[in-house]
Amino acid sequence: MSFFARLFFLLACYFVAAPTFVNAAVPGTECPVLDATDALARKSIMHYVCFHQASPGYPGHDAAYPGELPEDFKWTPSLGHELAFSQTRSVYWIRLNLSNNERERRLWYLSLNYPLLDEVTFWQGDDPGDTLVTGDKQPFSSRAVDYRYFLLPLALASGETLSVTIRIRSSGALNIPLRLETPSELIAGSNHLTLTHGLFYGTVLVLAIFNLFLFFSSRTAYYLHNAFYMGALGIFLFAMGGFANQYLWPSSPELANTAIPFSLLLCTLAMILFGRSFLEVTKHTLADKTLRVMIWLCAGVTGLTLILPYSQAILFNTALGLTTIFILSIIAISRWRQGYQPAKWYVLAWMVMAAGALIYASAAFGYLSDFLARESLMQVVVGGQVILLNYAMVQRWRLLNNKLLEAEQAARSELEYRVHERTAQLRSTMRELENANRKLATLSLNDQLTGLYNRRHMDNVLPELCAEARRTGQPLTIALVDADHFKIINDTWGHSFGDTCLQLIADILTRHVKRPRDITIRFGGEEFALLLPGTDTAGAQKVCKALLKDLHTTAVTAPDGARAGITLSAGIASLLPGEDQQELFERADSALYEAKARGRNQTVIAGT
């Protein structure tokens, strides 16, 4: 027991007394200019960032915009280190110089990937009018982009150099992880995180509901307490990650700040209730009295959490949570020594949680950098703890089964059946959740009837293809294809046969549009689009004539045995210099209408 006591003491001392991050840099150095078009430079953004800590009473603390900063204001380069600071009353100024060395106007997003900052103000240049004021003490609508982190769109003309200044003030710790990404990079990263977080929070929710079902079916208290714990922990991490501020209370900054320490307090209370019931603590013992005192302490702290400032409430509740983990671990070790075997896995689960919680808390309080990595680590830790706790519950079930076997063989068999049945339900639920996520990812970009890409995919990829064509000088051609008189087919033979015809058209398009980079899209009822990078109008016309001929000569038998004639009309347009994707699409659409007007079943090139 003394080993674990010393371990907790050392970790707690580190957490309370660890020094604030100080960047070993030489003040006064001119901030370098980051070439925003250079992907490697963007990944090394912290080598281009400078900062200044303005303590109360010093120049810069009360400055309202960059133009009010003194002329001898000294910037400190971050030298590649992420900026992380413990609780402070200082104001932090961040400076980043950007340039666009390409020949056209480009858009980037500067992201500050830490949601728990009270006040964040962005300036592009020194103009006080070009200001974005946001932060988690502002309504969520104050942000430039509807996103859990702080995003600043930066549009730079060719050859333009821009100085971005950020002013940050927060009552809690400060993490300032900056990223500079293109829209496609931001979307890709966001999609990845959305899937990861969706799986994590979905799993936590499923397990919480599953434990509720176990409680209702078995009336075993620790299932209810475990569901309470997972629910409270999920809400706490949801709030810490900025999701709650985005989705649950976007118009209530006060509630957003109160929810974090309050949900942490609920986690602590749930830990005590679950540990007390799972470890089967004997009533009126020292352990039982200690846990009762902790429960009443949590109830008393609830009122303080609602009135204390966030910085004080989160510190106090964090210390209370770590103390609770320590006390529960001591009680669990004692029960383990008494021969209660499930306590062994309970101890391991809380050792994993203690280590992860200390690292996560250290990052949240500014003692460690890279909050995103710590957030991911915390999710892994929670997953490991959930596995160990569920394994501990399985061990407890085995212990109960052995006791029941001594009393009644039939009852033991029934209980084993129930355990296996519930385990199978959990696995089935997890499989269904995983399959649902896979299907969702596929359905979001694919047409369900034909299997082709849908309009959303075209909206995503067409701007990129246009940008690539302008950059490389290669042609980009779009062909819009529409089935002629398709309403007559639906009205005559029904929509089911119409769907069959659409699938036939999709098959023919797929056969003729077969280069690896060519893209076939269904973007309307009977409307299709062909995106042909590296192909001019002559090549596109050749493809369209071939597929029109193929469909015209394909015999389609209607449900009544009649031959249904299906023809297509196509409009073709190639990207012109200075033209954007909307103008390209409209020219192709006009060419399609011209093909319809000329009698259908033909191809028209825009402008001919």
SEKOLBA-673065 format. One line per field, with one value per residue (C-alpha): residue number from 1; residue in three letters; z, x, y. Coordinates in Angstrom, 1 decimal. Each point is the difference from the previous one (the first is absolute). Last residue first. Layout:
BEGIN
seq	(NUM|...)
type	(ALA|...)
z	(Z|...)
x	(X|...)
y	(Y|...)
***
This chain:
BEGIN
seq	(608|607|606|605|604|603|602|601|600|599|598|597|596|595|594|593|592|591|590|589|588|587|586|585|584|583|582|581|580|579|578|577|576|575|574|573|572|571|570|569|568|567|566|565|564|563|562|561|560|559|558|557|556|555|554|553|552|551|550|549|548|547|546|545|544|543|542|541|540|539|538|537|536|535|534|533|532|531|530|529|528|527|526|525|524|523|522|521|520|519|518|517|516|515|514|513|512|511|510|509|508|507|506|505|504|503|502|501|500|499|498|497|496|495|494|493|492|491|490|489|488|487|486|485|484|483|482|481|480|479|478|477|476|475|474|473|472|471|470|469|468|467|466|465|464|463|462|461|460|459|458|457|456|455|454|453|452|451|450|449|448|447|446|445|444|443|442|441|440|439|438|437|436|435|434|433|432|431|430|429|428|427|426|425|424|423|422|421|420|419|418|417|416|415|414|413|412|411|410|409|408|407|406|405|404|403|402|401|400|399|398|397|396|395|394|393|392|391|390|389|388|387|386|385|384|383|382|381|380|379|378|377|376|375|374|373|372|371|370|369|368|367|366|365|364|363|362|361|360|359|358|357|356|355|354|353|352|351|350|349|348|347|346|345|344|343|342|341|340|339|338|337|336|335|334|333|332|331|330|329|328|327|326|325|324|323|322|321|320|319|318|317|316|315|314|313|312|311|310|309|308|307|306|305|304|303|302|301|300|299|298|297|296|295|294|293|292|291|290|289|288|287|286|285|284|283|282|281|280|279|278|277|276|275|274|273|272|271|270|269|268|267|266|265|264|263|262|261|260|259|258|257|256|255|254|253|252|251|250|249|248|247|246|245|244|243|242|241|240|239|238|237|236|235|234|233|232|231|230|229|228|227|226|225|224|223|222|221|220|219|218|217|216|215|214|213|212|211|210|209|208|207|206|205|204|203|202|201|200|199|198|197|196|195|194|193|192|191|190|189|188|187|186|185|184|183|182|181|180|179|178|177|176|175|174|173|172|171|170|169|168|167|166|165|164|163|162|161|160|159|158|157|156|155|154|153|152|151|150|149|148|147|146|145|144|143|142|141|140|139|138|137|136|135|134|133|132|131|130|129|128|127|126|125|124|123|122|121|120|119|118|117|116|115|114|113|112|111|110|109|108|107|106|105|104|103|102|101|100|99|98|97|96|95|94|93|92|91|90|89|88|87|86|85|84|83|82|81|80|79|78|77|76|75|74|73|72|71|70|69|68|67|66|65|64|63|62|61|60|59|58|57|56|55|54|53|52|51|50|49|48|47|46|45|44|43|42|41|40|39|38|37|36|35|34|33|32|31|30|29|28|27|26|25|24|23|22|21|20|19|18|17|16|15|14|13|12|11|10|9|8|7|6|5|4|3|2|1)
type	(THR|GLY|ALA|ILE|VAL|THR|GLN|ASN|ARG|GLY|ARG|ALA|LYS|ALA|GLU|TYR|LEU|ALA|SER|ASP|ALA|ARG|GLU|PHE|LEU|GLU|GLN|GLN|ASP|GLU|GLY|PRO|LEU|LEU|SER|ALA|ILE|GLY|ALA|SER|LEU|THR|ILE|GLY|ALA|ARG|ALA|GLY|ASP|PRO|ALA|THR|VAL|ALA|THR|THR|HIS|LEU|ASP|LYS|LEU|LEU|ALA|LYS|CYS|VAL|LYS|GLN|ALA|GLY|ALA|THR|ASP|THR|GLY|PRO|LEU|LEU|LEU|ALA|PHE|GLU|GLU|GLY|GLY|PHE|ARG|ILE|THR|ILE|ASP|ARG|PRO|ARG|LYS|VAL|HIS|ARG|THR|LEU|ILE|ASP|ALA|ILE|LEU|GLN|LEU|CYS|THR|ASP|GLY|PHE|SER|HIS|GLY|TRP|THR|ASP|ASN|ILE|ILE|LYS|PHE|HIS|ASP|ALA|ASP|VAL|LEU|ALA|ILE|THR|LEU|PRO|GLN|GLY|THR|ARG|ARG|ALA|GLU|ALA|CYS|LEU|GLU|PRO|LEU|VAL|ASN|ASP|MET|HIS|ARG|ARG|ASN|TYR|LEU|GLY|THR|LEU|GLN|ASP|ASN|LEU|SER|LEU|THR|ALA|LEU|LYS|ARG|ASN|ALA|ASN|GLU|LEU|GLU|ARG|MET|THR|SER|ARG|LEU|GLN|ALA|THR|ARG|GLU|HIS|VAL|ARG|TYR|GLU|LEU|GLU|SER|ARG|ALA|ALA|GLN|GLU|ALA|GLU|LEU|LEU|LYS|ASN|ASN|LEU|LEU|ARG|TRP|ARG|GLN|VAL|MET|ALA|TYR|ASN|LEU|LEU|ILE|VAL|GLN|GLY|GLY|VAL|VAL|VAL|GLN|MET|LEU|SER|GLU|ARG|ALA|LEU|PHE|ASP|SER|LEU|TYR|GLY|PHE|ALA|ALA|SER|ALA|TYR|ILE|LEU|ALA|GLY|ALA|ALA|MET|VAL|MET|TRP|ALA|LEU|VAL|TYR|TRP|LYS|ALA|PRO|GLN|TYR|GLY|GLN|ARG|TRP|ARG|SER|ILE|ALA|ILE|ILE|SER|LEU|ILE|PHE|ILE|THR|THR|LEU|GLY|LEU|ALA|THR|ASN|PHE|LEU|ILE|ALA|GLN|SER|TYR|PRO|LEU|ILE|LEU|THR|LEU|GLY|THR|VAL|GLY|ALA|CYS|LEU|TRP|ILE|MET|VAL|ARG|LEU|THR|LYS|ASP|ALA|LEU|THR|HIS|LYS|THR|VAL|GLU|LEU|PHE|SER|ARG|GLY|PHE|LEU|ILE|MET|ALA|LEU|THR|CYS|LEU|LEU|LEU|SER|PHE|PRO|ILE|ALA|THR|ASN|ALA|LEU|GLU|PRO|SER|SER|PRO|TRP|LEU|TYR|GLN|ASN|ALA|PHE|GLY|GLY|MET|ALA|PHE|LEU|PHE|ILE|GLY|LEU|ALA|GLY|MET|TYR|PHE|ALA|ASN|HIS|LEU|TYR|TYR|ALA|THR|ARG|SER|SER|PHE|PHE|LEU|PHE|LEU|ASN|PHE|ILE|ALA|LEU|VAL|LEU|VAL|THR|GLY|TYR|PHE|LEU|GLY|HIS|THR|LEU|THR|LEU|HIS|ASN|SER|GLY|ALA|ILE|LEU|GLU|SER|PRO|THR|GLU|LEU|ARG|LEU|PRO|ILE|ASN|LEU|ALA|GLY|SER|SER|ARG|ILE|ARG|ILE|THR|VAL|SER|LEU|THR|GLU|GLY|SER|ALA|LEU|ALA|LEU|PRO|LEU|LEU|PHE|TYR|ARG|TYR|ASP|VAL|ALA|ARG|SER|SER|PHE|PRO|GLN|LYS|ASP|GLY|THR|VAL|LEU|THR|ASP|GLY|PRO|ASP|ASP|GLY|GLN|TRP|PHE|THR|VAL|GLU|ASP|LEU|LEU|PRO|TYR|ASN|LEU|SER|LEU|TYR|TRP|LEU|ARG|ARG|GLU|ARG|GLU|ASN|ASN|SER|LEU|ASN|LEU|ARG|ILE|TRP|TYR|VAL|SER|ARG|THR|GLN|SER|PHE|ALA|LEU|GLU|HIS|GLY|LEU|SER|PRO|THR|TRP|LYS|PHE|ASP|GLU|PRO|LEU|GLU|GLY|PRO|TYR|ALA|ALA|ASP|HIS|GLY|PRO|TYR|GLY|PRO|SER|ALA|GLN|HIS|PHE|CYS|VAL|TYR|HIS|MET|ILE|SER|LYS|ARG|ALA|LEU|ALA|ASP|THR|ALA|ASP|LEU|VAL|PRO|CYS|GLU|THR|GLY|PRO|VAL|ALA|ALA|ASN|VAL|PHE|THR|PRO|ALA|ALA|VAL|PHE|TYR|CYS|ALA|LEU|LEU|PHE|PHE|LEU|ARG|ALA|PHE|PHE|SER|MET)
z	(-80.8|3.2|2.3|-1.8|-0.9|0.0|-1.4|0.9|0.3|-2.7|-0.3|3.1|2.2|-1.3|0.7|3.6|0.4|-1.3|2.5|2.8|-1.2|0.1|3.5|1.3|-1.3|1.6|3.3|-0.1|-0.5|-3.3|-0.2|-3.0|-1.4|1.4|-2.7|-0.6|-1.3|-0.1|-0.5|-1.0|0.6|-1.5|1.4|-2.2|2.0|-1.9|1.1|2.1|2.5|2.6|-2.5|-2.0|-0.6|-3.1|-0.1|-3.3|1.3|3.2|-1.9|-2.5|2.8|1.8|-3.1|-0.9|3.6|0.0|-3.4|1.1|3.2|-2.1|-2.3|2.9|1.6|2.5|2.8|2.7|-1.2|2.5|-1.4|1.4|0.1|0.1|0.2|3.6|0.8|0.7|-1.2|-0.4|-2.1|0.7|-2.3|1.9|-0.6|-3.6|-0.4|-1.2|-2.7|2.2|3.0|-2.2|-1.3|3.5|1.2|-2.9|0.9|3.6|-1.1|-2.2|3.0|2.1|-2.8|0.1|3.7|-0.6|-2.1|-3.5|-1.9|2.4|0.9|-3.6|-1.1|2.7|-1.6|-3.2|-0.7|2.6|0.9|-0.3|1.2|-1.3|1.8|-1.5|1.7|-2.2|1.4|0.8|3.2|2.5|-1.7|-0.5|3.6|1.3|-2.2|1.2|3.6|-0.6|-1.6|2.9|2.9|-2.0|-2.1|3.2|1.3|-3.3|0.2|-1.0|-1.8|1.7|-2.1|2.6|3.1|-1.5|1.7|2.0|3.4|-0.6|0.3|3.3|1.4|-1.0|1.8|3.1|-0.1|-0.3|3.1|2.0|-1.1|1.0|3.4|0.6|-0.9|2.4|2.8|-0.7|0.0|3.4|1.2|-1.1|1.5|3.4|-0.1|-0.8|2.8|2.4|-1.1|0.5|3.5|1.0|-1.0|2.1|3.2|3.1|-0.8|-3.6|1.2|1.6|-3.2|-2.1|2.3|-0.5|-3.7|-0.1|1.9|-2.6|-2.7|1.9|0.2|-3.8|-0.4|2.1|-1.9|-3.4|1.2|1.3|-3.2|-2.0|2.4|-0.4|-3.8|0.2|2.3|-2.4|-2.8|2.2|1.0|-3.7|-0.7|3.1|-1.5|2.8|3.7|3.2|-1.4|2.3|-2.7|-0.9|3.6|0.4|-2.9|1.3|3.5|-1.3|-2.1|2.9|2.4|-2.6|-0.5|3.7|0.3|-2.3|1.6|3.4|-1.3|-1.6|3.3|1.8|-1.9|2.1|3.5|2.0|3.0|-1.7|-3.0|2.4|1.4|-3.5|-0.9|3.0|-0.8|-3.7|1.1|2.2|-2.8|-2.7|2.4|0.6|-3.7|-0.4|3.0|-1.5|-3.3|1.7|1.8|-3.0|-2.2|2.5|0.6|-3.7|-0.8|2.6|3.0|0.1|-1.7|1.1|3.6|0.0|-1.3|2.4|2.8|-1.9|-0.8|3.7|0.9|-2.3|1.3|3.6|-1.0|-1.6|3.1|2.2|-2.2|0.0|3.8|0.3|0.8|-3.0|-1.8|-3.3|-2.8|-2.4|-2.7|2.2|1.6|-3.2|-2.1|2.4|0.5|-3.7|-0.7|2.4|-1.6|-3.5|1.2|1.3|-3.4|-1.6|2.3|-0.7|-3.8|0.0|1.7|-2.9|-2.7|2.3|0.2|-3.8|-0.7|-3.7|-1.3|2.8|-1.1|-3.5|-0.2|3.7|0.6|-2.8|1.4|0.8|3.8|-0.3|-1.7|2.4|2.9|-1.6|-0.7|3.5|1.4|-2.2|0.7|3.8|0.0|-2.0|2.5|2.9|-1.6|-0.6|3.6|1.4|-1.2|-0.8|-2.5|-3.0|0.7|1.0|-3.1|-2.2|1.7|-0.6|-3.7|-0.1|1.4|-2.3|-3.1|1.1|0.5|-3.3|-1.8|1.7|-1.3|-3.4|-0.7|1.3|-2.4|-3.0|0.6|0.5|-3.4|-1.6|1.6|-1.2|-3.5|0.1|1.3|-2.5|-2.9|1.3|0.2|3.4|2.4|3.5|3.4|3.4|2.6|3.4|2.7|3.5|1.7|0.3|-3.6|-2.2|-3.6|-2.5|-3.5|-2.7|-3.7|-2.2|-3.7|-3.1|-3.4|-3.1|-1.5|2.2|3.4|1.5|3.7|1.6|3.8|1.9|3.8|1.0|0.3|-3.5|-1.5|-1.7|0.8|3.6|1.7|-0.5|2.9|2.4|1.7|3.2|-1.9|-2.3|-2.8|-1.3|-3.7|-1.0|-3.3|1.5|2.2|-3.1|1.0|-2.5|0.1|3.7|2.1|3.5|2.4|3.4|2.4|-1.4|0.5|-3.7|-0.8|-3.6|-1.2|-3.7|-2.8|-3.1|-3.5|-3.2|-3.1|-2.6|-3.1|-1.1|3.0|2.6|2.6|3.1|3.7|3.2|3.3|3.3|3.3|3.0|3.4|2.7|3.5|3.0|0.0|0.3|-1.7|-3.4|-3.1|-3.3|-2.4|-0.6|-3.5|1.0|1.8|-1.1|2.7|-1.1|1.7|-0.1|-0.5|-2.1|2.7|-0.8|-0.8|-3.7|0.9|1.5|3.4|1.9|3.8|0.6|-2.8|2.1|3.6|2.8|-0.1|-1.7|-3.8|-1.3|-3.6|-2.8|-3.3|-2.4|-3.0|1.4|1.4|-3.6|-0.8|-1.7|-2.0|-1.0|-1.4|-2.0|-1.6|-1.4|3.3|-0.3|3.7|0.6|2.9|3.3|0.8|3.1|2.9|2.7|-0.3|0.6|2.6|0.1|3.5|0.8|3.6|2.6|1.5|3.6|0.1|-2.6|1.0|3.7|-0.9|-2.0|2.9|2.6|-2.2|-0.4|3.7|0.9|-2.6|1.5|3.6|-0.8)
x	(-20.9|0.6|-0.4|0.4|-3.3|-0.6|-3.0|-3.0|-2.2|-1.7|2.1|-1.7|1.2|3.5|-0.2|-1.2|3.1|2.2|-1.5|0.8|3.6|0.2|-1.5|2.4|3.0|-1.3|-0.5|3.4|1.9|1.2|3.1|1.3|-2.7|-1.0|-1.4|-3.7|-2.2|-3.8|-1.5|-3.3|-0.9|-2.4|-2.2|-2.4|-2.2|-0.8|-3.4|-0.3|-2.5|2.8|2.2|2.8|3.1|1.9|3.4|0.6|-0.8|2.0|3.2|-0.5|-0.3|3.0|2.2|-1.1|0.8|3.5|0.8|-1.4|2.2|3.1|-0.9|-0.8|3.4|1.0|2.6|-2.7|-3.3|-2.9|-3.1|-3.3|-3.4|-3.6|-2.9|-1.1|3.0|3.7|0.9|3.8|2.7|3.6|3.0|3.3|0.5|-1.2|-3.2|-2.7|-1.6|-0.9|-1.0|-2.3|-1.6|-0.6|-1.4|-2.5|-1.1|-0.4|-2.2|-2.0|-0.7|-1.0|-2.5|-1.3|-0.8|-1.3|-2.9|-0.5|-1.7|0.5|3.5|1.0|-1.8|1.9|3.3|-0.7|3.7|2.5|2.5|3.8|2.1|3.6|2.8|3.4|3.3|3.0|3.6|1.6|1.5|-1.2|-3.3|-0.8|0.8|-2.2|-2.8|0.4|0.0|-3.2|-1.6|0.8|-2.2|-3.0|0.2|0.1|-3.1|-1.8|0.4|2.6|-1.3|-1.5|-3.2|-2.8|1.9|1.9|3.4|1.8|-2.0|-1.1|3.5|0.8|-3.4|0.3|3.3|-1.4|-3.0|2.2|2.0|-3.1|-1.5|3.2|0.0|-3.6|0.7|2.9|-2.1|-2.8|2.4|1.3|-3.6|-0.8|3.2|-0.8|-3.6|1.0|2.5|-2.7|-2.3|2.6|0.9|-3.7|-0.3|3.0|-1.3|1.9|3.6|-0.6|-1.4|3.4|1.8|-2.3|0.5|3.7|-0.4|-2.2|2.6|2.6|-2.3|-0.4|3.8|0.1|-2.5|2.2|3.1|-1.6|-1.4|3.4|1.7|-2.6|0.3|3.8|-0.3|-2.4|2.5|2.8|-2.1|-0.5|3.7|0.9|-2.4|1.4|3.5|1.8|0.4|-0.2|-2.8|-2.9|-1.7|3.3|0.7|-3.6|0.4|3.3|-1.4|-3.3|1.9|2.2|-3.0|-2.2|2.5|0.5|-3.8|-0.4|2.8|-1.6|-3.4|1.7|1.4|-3.2|-1.8|2.1|-1.5|2.6|0.4|3.1|-2.1|-2.4|2.9|1.3|-3.5|-0.2|3.4|-1.0|-3.3|1.9|2.4|-2.7|-2.0|3.1|0.4|-3.7|0.2|3.1|-1.7|-3.1|2.1|1.9|-3.1|-1.9|2.8|0.6|-3.8|-0.8|-2.0|-3.8|-1.3|3.0|-0.5|-3.5|1.1|2.9|-2.4|-1.4|3.5|1.0|-3.1|1.2|3.6|-1.2|-2.0|3.1|2.1|-2.8|0.0|3.7|0.2|-2.7|-3.6|-1.3|2.3|1.3|-1.3|2.7|-2.6|-2.4|2.5|2.1|-3.1|-1.2|3.4|0.8|-3.5|0.6|3.4|-1.5|-2.8|2.7|1.6|-3.4|-0.2|3.6|-0.7|-3.7|0.7|2.0|-2.6|-2.9|1.6|0.6|-3.8|-0.9|1.8|-1.4|-0.2|1.6|3.1|0.7|-0.6|2.4|2.9|2.2|-0.2|-3.9|-0.1|2.7|-2.2|-3.3|1.7|1.3|-3.5|-1.6|2.7|-0.3|-3.8|0.0|2.6|-2.3|-3.0|2.0|1.4|-3.5|-1.0|-3.7|0.7|-2.2|-0.3|3.7|1.2|-2.2|1.7|3.4|-0.9|-1.0|3.4|1.8|-1.9|0.8|3.7|0.2|-1.8|2.4|3.0|-1.3|-1.2|3.2|2.1|-2.4|-0.2|3.8|0.6|-2.6|1.5|3.5|-1.2|-2.1|3.0|2.3|-2.4|-0.6|3.8|1.6|1.9|0.1|0.5|0.0|-0.4|-0.6|-0.9|-1.0|-3.0|-1.2|0.7|1.4|1.2|0.9|0.7|1.9|0.2|2.4|-0.7|2.3|-1.6|1.8|-3.1|-3.0|-0.4|-3.3|0.3|-3.0|0.4|-1.1|-0.4|-0.8|-3.4|-1.0|-2.6|2.4|0.8|-0.9|-2.4|-2.9|1.4|-1.1|3.0|1.7|1.3|2.0|-0.8|0.9|0.9|1.6|0.6|-1.1|3.1|2.2|3.4|0.1|-2.5|-1.1|-1.4|-1.4|-0.3|-1.6|-0.9|2.1|-1.2|-0.4|3.7|0.8|0.7|-0.5|1.3|-2.0|1.4|-1.3|1.9|0.1|1.9|3.6|1.5|2.4|-2.6|1.6|-0.7|1.3|-1.2|-0.2|-1.4|-0.8|-0.6|-1.8|1.1|-2.2|1.5|-1.0|2.6|1.4|0.4|1.5|1.0|3.8|1.4|2.3|-2.8|1.5|-0.3|-1.4|1.2|-2.2|2.4|-2.6|-2.7|-3.1|-3.0|0.0|-0.4|-3.5|-1.5|3.3|-0.7|2.7|2.3|2.3|0.3|-2.5|-1.5|2.4|0.5|1.4|1.2|-0.1|1.7|-1.0|2.1|1.6|-3.4|-1.3|2.1|-2.9|-0.7|3.7|-0.2|-3.1|1.5|-2.7|-0.3|3.6|0.6|1.7|2.5|-0.7|2.7|1.9|-0.6|0.0|2.5|-1.7|-0.3|-3.7|-1.3|-2.8|-1.2|1.8|-1.5|-1.1|-3.5|0.2|3.5|-1.0|-3.1|2.1|2.5|-2.7|-1.9|3.2|0.8|-3.4|0.1|3.3|-1.3|-2.8)
y	(26.0|2.0|-3.0|-3.3|-1.7|-3.8|-1.8|-2.0|3.1|2.0|3.2|1.5|-2.9|0.4|3.8|-0.8|-2.2|2.8|2.4|-2.5|-0.3|3.8|0.1|-2.6|1.9|3.2|-1.7|-1.6|3.3|1.5|2.1|-2.0|-2.2|-3.5|-2.2|-0.4|-2.9|-0.4|-3.5|-1.4|-3.6|-2.5|-2.7|-2.0|-2.4|-3.1|-1.4|-3.1|1.5|0.3|2.0|-1.7|2.1|-0.8|1.8|1.8|3.4|-0.6|-0.9|2.8|2.6|-1.6|0.2|3.5|1.2|-1.5|1.6|3.3|-0.1|-0.7|2.9|2.3|-0.5|-2.7|0.3|-0.1|-1.4|0.6|-1.8|1.2|-1.8|1.2|-2.4|1.0|2.2|0.0|-3.4|0.1|-1.7|0.9|-0.3|-0.4|-3.7|0.0|-2.0|2.3|-2.3|-3.0|2.2|2.1|-3.2|-1.4|3.4|0.0|-3.5|1.0|2.9|-2.3|-2.3|3.0|0.9|-3.5|0.5|3.5|-1.3|-1.2|2.8|3.0|-1.0|-0.5|3.2|1.9|-1.1|1.9|0.1|-1.2|2.8|0.1|2.9|-0.2|1.8|0.6|0.9|0.8|-0.1|3.4|-1.5|2.7|0.9|-3.7|-0.8|2.9|-1.2|-3.6|1.2|2.1|-3.1|-2.4|1.1|1.2|-3.2|-2.1|1.7|-0.5|-3.8|-2.5|-3.0|-3.1|0.3|0.0|1.1|2.9|0.2|2.6|0.0|-3.5|-1.4|1.6|-0.8|-3.6|-0.3|1.6|-2.3|-3.0|1.0|0.7|-3.4|-1.7|1.7|-0.9|-3.6|-0.1|1.4|-2.3|-3.0|1.1|0.2|-3.5|-1.4|1.6|-1.2|-3.6|0.0|1.2|-2.8|-2.6|1.3|0.0|-3.7|-1.0|1.5|1.1|-0.9|1.0|3.3|0.8|-1.0|2.1|3.0|-0.3|-0.3|3.0|1.9|-1.0|1.3|3.2|0.3|-0.6|2.8|2.2|-1.1|0.7|3.3|1.0|-0.8|2.0|2.9|-0.1|0.0|3.0|1.7|-0.6|1.6|3.1|0.0|0.0|2.9|1.9|0.1|1.7|-1.0|2.1|2.2|-1.1|-2.1|-1.6|-0.9|-1.1|-2.4|-1.4|-0.4|-1.5|-2.5|-1.2|-0.1|-1.8|-2.8|-0.4|0.1|-2.9|-2.0|0.4|-1.2|-2.9|-1.1|0.8|-2.8|-2.5|0.8|-1.9|2.4|1.3|1.0|1.8|2.0|0.8|1.2|2.3|1.5|0.5|1.6|2.5|0.9|0.3|2.3|2.1|0.5|1.0|2.4|1.6|0.4|1.4|2.6|1.1|0.1|2.1|2.5|0.8|-0.1|2.6|-1.4|0.3|-3.2|-2.1|1.1|-1.4|-3.4|0.0|-0.9|-3.0|-1.2|0.3|-2.0|-2.8|0.3|-0.3|-3.2|-1.3|0.5|-1.6|-3.1|-0.4|0.4|-2.7|0.7|-1.9|-2.5|1.2|-2.2|1.0|0.6|2.0|2.4|0.3|0.9|2.6|1.6|0.1|1.5|2.8|0.8|-0.1|2.3|2.4|0.0|0.7|3.1|1.1|-0.1|1.1|3.4|1.3|-1.0|1.2|3.5|0.0|-0.6|0.4|-3.2|-2.2|-3.6|-0.1|2.2|0.6|-3.7|-0.9|2.1|-3.0|0.8|0.0|-3.4|-1.3|1.0|-1.3|-3.4|-0.2|0.7|-2.6|-2.6|0.6|-0.1|-3.2|-1.5|1.1|-1.7|-3.1|0.3|-0.3|-3.4|-0.1|-2.8|0.9|3.8|0.2|-1.9|2.2|3.0|-1.5|-0.3|3.6|1.0|-2.4|1.4|3.6|-0.7|-1.8|2.9|2.4|-1.8|-1.0|3.5|1.5|-2.1|0.5|3.8|0.1|-1.5|2.2|3.1|-0.9|-0.5|3.2|2.0|-1.4|0.8|3.5|0.6|-0.1|2.1|-1.5|1.7|-1.8|2.8|-1.7|2.5|-0.9|1.5|3.6|0.6|2.8|-0.4|2.7|-1.3|1.9|-1.0|1.8|-0.3|-0.2|0.1|-1.4|-1.4|1.0|-1.4|-1.3|-1.0|-1.7|0.0|-3.1|-0.4|-3.6|-1.6|1.1|2.2|2.3|3.7|-0.4|2.4|-2.4|-2.1|2.8|1.6|-1.1|-3.1|2.3|2.5|3.4|0.2|3.4|1.8|3.3|0.4|0.0|-1.4|-2.9|-2.8|0.1|-2.9|0.3|-3.0|0.5|-2.8|-2.9|-3.5|-1.2|-0.8|-0.6|3.5|-0.3|2.3|-0.9|0.5|1.6|0.7|2.9|-1.0|0.1|-1.7|1.5|0.8|1.4|-0.4|1.7|-1.4|1.9|-1.1|2.3|-1.5|1.9|-0.9|-0.9|-3.5|-3.7|-2.2|0.7|-2.0|1.2|-2.8|0.1|0.5|2.8|2.0|3.3|2.7|3.4|3.2|3.1|2.9|1.9|-0.3|-2.0|2.2|-0.9|-3.7|0.5|0.8|0.3|-0.6|-2.6|1.2|2.0|-1.3|0.6|-3.4|-2.4|0.1|-3.3|0.4|-2.5|-0.9|-2.7|-1.0|-3.2|-0.8|-0.3|-3.1|-1.8|3.2|0.2|-3.5|0.7|3.1|2.2|1.9|1.2|0.9|3.3|0.1|1.9|2.6|-1.0|2.4|-2.7|-2.9|-3.4|-2.7|-0.1|-0.1|-2.5|0.4|-2.0|-3.2|0.6|-1.3|-2.8|-1.1|-0.1|-2.0|-2.5|-0.3|-0.6|-2.4|-2.2|0.3|-1.3|-2.7|-1.3|0.3|-2.4)
***
